[in-house]
Amino acid sequence: MPEFLSVAAVIRATKRQAMRSAVLQETPCAQTGRRLTRNEALELFATQDLLRLGQLADQAKRARWGNQAHFVINRQINPTNVCVLSCRFCDFATKRGRPNAYEMTIAQILDRLSPQLHEVHIVGGLHPDWRWDYYLEMFRAIKAQFPQIQIKAWTAVEIDYFSKKFRMSVEEILRQLQAVGLTALPGGGAEVFSERIRKALFPFKIGAPRWLEIHRIAHRLGIPTNATLLYGHRETHEERVDHMLKLRELQDQTQGFMSFIPLAYQPGRTRVVARQASAIEDLKTIAIARLLLDNVPHIKAYWVTMGEEIAAVSLHFGADDIDGTIGEERIMHAADAPSPVALTRERLVALIQEAGCIPVERDAVYHPLKTYAAANGHARCESSVSQ
């Protein structure tokens, strides 16, 4: 099948080749309320009946959210790409003194924010020299100048690094960040929960036990978090499923995850793989995530890694969120992601409407702010709540 075949052509071809499995006919989760098992999830990855899989995931999504699709007016800030680690799969991180290295001041961070934002998403390299006070002052300055912005910041990898570097417990790190404005943790740094992959691609980064422990502590402190999966590199379908099952198990215990975000690996210049995962792999991963992660409220189709068109199609394959305006995404684009670095509110609304869904503007923790509907081909705000 040609690499650049349109999504519509892919779906038509898949429909012609459809071979419905017992799992697709029995429809676990979607109708019976029975949980999807590991073997059933693997069978779904093997199916050629993409449309039927999409229908089941869409049913599960609609049972929660109807025809709604969420987005946020946000800005991503990556304060530095200077990092003490050297992960084989990463095009973003570098070392101090190299031509591509940068370090942002707090003033530069504030210059990238505006009163229109609901969320700022902050992640970056593990800087070798910044003091703990710098991170606290960053949050204080953001909340002082933009009190309406919710701060979603620092992956579990960064929290672990802070804990070790500044000789504080994870709980103390999180409590101090909460005190200066932290709202939620992003889900990055999970990559894929496979020791085989960790040793091959990021041996100095924390593995599954530590990542899950940090999110468990955050949940206990009342800090909601996201979860991610980096797919489309060297992982197997078994490793993808096992990753999701570990997240499902923790969510059963804490109920602290807001959303799950599959991140399509961008090959960039690392050449870990020759090309990005196919549109079919994108849609299967989204759909199976919706069916398998029955206790996670939201499944996000991250337009930055899968592109606008596939993200829109994903809204009929189990996804109910496409992230937000972003503002300036650096990490995936350092790996030559072909998507835009930012989208406008109007483009996000139109993208959701063109997919036949109802756009819902939200904040960082999924409180709805505005609901839009089509009116004479234009977006119209149907309802809103106090911001």
C-alpha positions in Angstrom: 0.0 0.0 0.0 1.5 3.4 -1.0 3.0 5.3 2.0 1.0 8.5 1.3 -2.4 6.9 0.5 -5.2 9.1 1.8 -7.0 8.1 4.9 -10.2 7.5 3.0 -8.4 5.2 0.6 -6.9 3.3 3.6 -10.3 2.8 5.1 -11.8 1.7 1.8 -9.0 -0.8 1.3 -9.3 -2.0 4.9 -13.0 -2.5 4.5 -12.5 -4.6 1.4 -10.1 -6.8 3.3 -12.2 -7.0 6.4 -11.9 -10.3 8.4 -13.9 -9.8 11.6 -12.5 -11.5 14.6 -14.4 -13.0 17.5 -13.4 -10.1 19.7 -14.9 -7.6 17.2 -18.1 -9.6 17.1 -18.4 -10.1 20.8 -17.8 -6.3 21.4 -16.3 -6.5 25.0 -16.6 -3.2 26.9 -18.7 -1.5 24.3 -21.9 -3.4 25.0 -21.3 -6.1 27.6 -19.4 -4.0 30.2 -16.8 -6.7 30.3 -13.2 -5.5 30.4 -10.9 -6.1 27.4 -8.2 -8.6 28.2 -4.6 -8.6 27.1 -5.1 -11.3 24.5 -8.2 -9.6 23.1 -6.3 -6.3 22.8 -3.6 -8.1 20.9 -6.2 -9.7 18.6 -7.5 -6.2 17.9 -4.0 -5.0 16.9 -3.9 -7.9 14.4 -7.4 -7.3 12.9 -7.8 -6.0 9.4 -11.3 -4.8 10.1 -10.3 -1.2 10.9 -13.8 0.1 10.5 -15.4 -2.3 12.9 -12.7 -1.5 15.5 -13.3 2.2 15.0 -17.1 1.6 15.5 -16.5 -0.1 18.8 -14.2 2.6 20.1 -16.5 5.3 18.9 -19.4 3.6 20.8 -17.2 3.6 24.0 -16.3 7.3 23.4 -19.9 8.4 22.7 -21.1 6.5 25.9 -19.0 9.0 27.8 -18.9 12.2 25.8 -21.6 11.9 23.1 -20.4 13.8 20.0 -18.2 16.2 21.9 -14.5 16.8 21.1 -12.3 18.8 23.5 -9.5 21.3 23.0 -7.7 23.9 25.1 -6.2 27.3 24.4 -2.7 26.6 25.6 1.0 27.4 25.1 3.8 24.9 25.3 7.1 26.2 26.9 10.3 24.3 26.7 12.6 26.4 28.9 15.8 24.7 27.8 17.1 21.9 25.6 20.3 21.5 27.7 20.1 18.1 29.3 22.3 15.8 31.4 20.9 12.8 29.6 21.8 11.5 26.1 18.8 9.4 24.9 19.3 7.7 21.6 15.8 8.4 20.4 15.8 12.2 21.2 16.5 15.0 18.7 15.6 17.8 21.1 18.2 17.6 23.9 21.7 18.9 23.6 24.7 19.9 25.7 25.7 23.4 26.9 28.0 25.2 24.5 26.7 23.6 21.4 25.3 25.9 18.7 21.7 24.7 19.1 21.7 25.0 22.9 19.4 27.5 24.5 18.3 28.6 28.0 15.3 30.8 28.6 15.0 33.5 31.3 11.8 33.9 33.3 11.2 37.2 31.4 11.4 35.3 28.1 8.9 32.7 29.4 6.5 35.5 30.4 6.8 37.1 27.0 5.4 33.9 25.4 2.3 33.9 27.6 -1.0 35.9 27.2 -4.2 36.5 29.1 -6.1 34.4 26.5 -4.4 31.2 27.6 -6.1 28.7 29.9 -3.0 26.4 30.2 0.8 26.5 30.0 2.5 23.2 29.4 6.1 23.3 30.6 8.7 20.5 30.0 12.3 20.6 28.9 15.8 19.2 29.3 17.3 18.2 32.7 19.5 21.3 33.2 22.7 20.6 35.0 23.0 24.0 36.8 19.7 25.6 37.5 18.8 26.0 41.1 15.6 24.9 42.7 14.6 28.5 43.4 14.6 29.2 39.7 11.8 26.6 39.1 9.8 28.0 42.0 10.3 31.6 40.9 9.2 30.7 37.4 5.8 29.5 38.7 5.4 32.5 41.0 6.1 34.9 38.1 3.6 33.2 35.9 0.8 33.2 38.5 1.5 36.8 39.4 1.3 38.1 35.9 -1.3 35.6 34.5 -3.4 34.3 37.5 -5.9 32.7 35.1 -3.4 30.4 33.5 -3.2 26.8 34.9 0.3 25.4 35.0 0.7 21.8 33.8 4.4 21.1 34.2 7.3 18.7 34.6 7.2 15.1 33.6 7.9 12.3 36.1 11.5 12.2 34.6 12.0 15.8 35.6 10.4 15.3 39.1 12.7 12.4 39.7 15.7 14.5 38.6 14.6 17.4 40.9 14.3 15.0 43.8 17.8 13.6 43.4 19.5 16.9 42.5 18.0 18.9 45.3 17.9 16.1 47.8 14.2 16.3 48.5 11.5 13.6 48.4 9.1 13.5 45.5 6.3 14.4 47.8 8.2 17.5 49.0 9.0 18.5 45.4 5.4 18.2 44.4 4.1 20.0 47.5 6.4 23.0 46.9 5.4 23.2 43.3 1.7 23.0 44.3 2.3 25.9 46.7 3.5 28.2 43.9 0.8 27.2 41.3 1.2 23.7 39.9 -2.2 22.4 38.6 -1.3 19.1 36.9 1.5 16.9 35.7 1.9 16.1 32.0 2.3 12.4 31.0 5.6 12.6 29.2 8.6 10.5 30.0 6.7 7.3 30.1 7.9 6.4 26.6 7.0 2.6 26.6 7.1 0.5 29.8 9.5 -2.0 28.4 12.9 -2.7 30.0 14.1 -4.1 26.6 13.3 -0.7 24.9 14.6 1.3 27.9 18.0 -0.4 27.8 18.3 0.1 24.0 17.1 3.7 23.6 17.1 5.6 26.9 19.1 3.5 29.5 19.7 6.5 31.9 16.0 7.5 32.1 13.7 6.2 34.7 11.7 3.1 34.0 8.1 2.0 34.6 8.2 1.4 38.4 9.6 4.9 39.1 7.3 6.7 36.6 4.3 5.0 38.1 5.4 5.7 41.6 5.7 9.4 41.0 2.3 9.6 39.4 0.9 7.6 42.3 2.3 10.2 44.7 0.9 13.0 42.6 -2.5 11.5 42.7 -2.4 11.0 46.4 -1.6 14.7 46.8 -4.6 15.6 44.6 -2.6 16.5 41.6 -4.2 15.1 38.4 -1.9 13.8 35.7 -1.9 12.6 32.1 -0.3 9.5 30.7 1.4 8.9 27.4 2.7 6.1 25.2 5.5 6.6 22.7 4.8 4.2 19.8 6.0 3.4 16.3 9.7 2.8 17.1 11.0 -0.6 18.2 8.2 -1.7 20.5 6.0 -4.6 19.9 2.2 -4.7 20.1 2.6 -6.8 23.2 4.7 -4.0 24.8 2.1 -1.4 23.8 -0.7 -3.4 25.4 1.3 -4.2 28.6 2.1 -0.4 28.9 -1.7 0.4 28.8 -2.5 -2.4 31.3 0.0 -0.9 33.8 -1.7 2.4 33.5 -5.2 0.8 33.9 -4.0 -0.9 37.1 -2.8 2.3 38.6 -5.9 4.2 37.6 -8.0 1.5 39.3 -6.2 2.4 42.5 -6.0 6.2 42.3 -8.4 7.5 39.6 -5.8 10.3 39.1 -5.3 10.1 35.3 -7.2 12.7 33.3 -6.2 11.5 29.8 -4.1 9.1 27.8 -2.1 10.4 24.9 -0.5 8.0 22.3 2.5 9.8 20.8 3.6 8.7 17.4 7.4 8.6 17.3 9.0 11.1 15.0 12.1 9.4 13.3 14.0 12.7 12.8 17.7 12.3 12.5 18.1 9.5 15.1 17.0 7.0 12.5 15.9 4.6 15.2 13.3 3.6 12.5 13.1 4.6 8.9 9.7 6.2 8.9 6.8 7.1 11.1 4.0 4.7 12.0 1.2 4.4 9.5 -2.2 6.0 9.7 -3.7 2.6 10.4 -1.3 2.1 13.4 -2.3 5.6 14.6 -6.0 4.8 14.4 -5.7 1.3 15.9 -3.7 2.5 18.8 -6.2 5.3 19.6 -9.2 2.8 19.3 -7.6 0.1 21.4 -6.6 2.6 24.0 -10.2 3.7 24.3 -11.4 0.1 24.7 -8.7 -1.0 27.0 -8.4 2.1 29.2 -12.0 1.9 30.3 -11.3 3.9 33.5 -9.4 6.8 31.9 -11.9 9.6 31.0 -10.2 11.1 28.0 -8.2 9.8 25.0 -6.2 12.4 23.2 -5.4 12.5 19.4 -2.3 14.7 19.6 -2.3 16.5 16.3 1.3 17.5 16.7 2.6 13.9 16.1 -0.2 12.4 13.9 -1.1 15.5 11.9 -4.4 17.4 11.7 -6.2 15.0 9.3 -5.5 11.8 11.2 -6.3 13.6 14.5 -9.7 14.6 13.1 -10.4 11.0 11.9 -9.4 9.8 15.3 -12.4 11.5 16.8 -14.4 8.7 15.2 -12.0 6.0 16.5 -12.3 6.7 20.3 -10.6 10.0 20.8 -12.5 12.9 22.4 -9.6 15.5 22.6 -7.1 17.0 20.2 -5.0 19.0 22.7 -4.8 22.7 21.9 -3.3 25.7 20.2 0.2 24.8 21.5 1.8 28.1 20.5 5.3 26.7 19.8 6.1 23.0 20.0 9.8 22.3 20.0 10.4 18.7 21.0 8.6 16.9 18.2 9.5 19.5 15.7 13.2 19.0 16.6 12.6 15.6 15.1 11.2 17.1 11.9 7.5 16.6 12.7 5.7 17.8 9.6 2.7 19.3 11.5 2.4 23.1 12.1 4.1 24.4 15.3 0.7 26.0 16.4 -3.0 26.2 15.5 -5.5 28.9 16.2 -8.7 28.5 18.2 -10.6 29.0 14.9 -8.7 26.2 13.2 -9.3 23.8 16.0 -13.0 24.6 16.1 -13.2 24.2 12.3 -11.2 20.9 12.4 -13.6 19.4 15.0 -16.6 20.7 13.1 -15.4 19.3 9.8 -15.1 15.9 11.6 -18.8 16.2 12.4 -18.2 16.7 16.2 -19.1 19.4 18.7 -16.1 21.5 19.8 -15.8 22.0 23.5 -13.2 24.4 24.8 -11.8 23.3 28.1 -9.2 24.2 30.7 -6.2 22.2 31.8 -8.2 19.8 34.0 -11.1 19.3 31.5 -13.6 21.8 33.0 -15.7 22.9 30.0 -15.5 26.6 29.2 -17.4 27.0 25.9 -19.3 24.7 23.6 -19.4 25.6 19.9 -21.8 24.6 17.1 -21.9 25.1 13.4 -24.0 28.1 12.2 -24.0 29.0 8.5 -20.6 27.5 8.2 -19.1 29.5 11.0 -18.3 28.6 14.6 -20.7 30.0 17.2 -20.4 29.9 20.9 -23.5 28.0 22.2 -22.8 28.2 25.9 -20.1 29.2 28.3 -19.3 29.2 32.0 -17.3 31.7 34.0 -13.6 31.5 33.4 
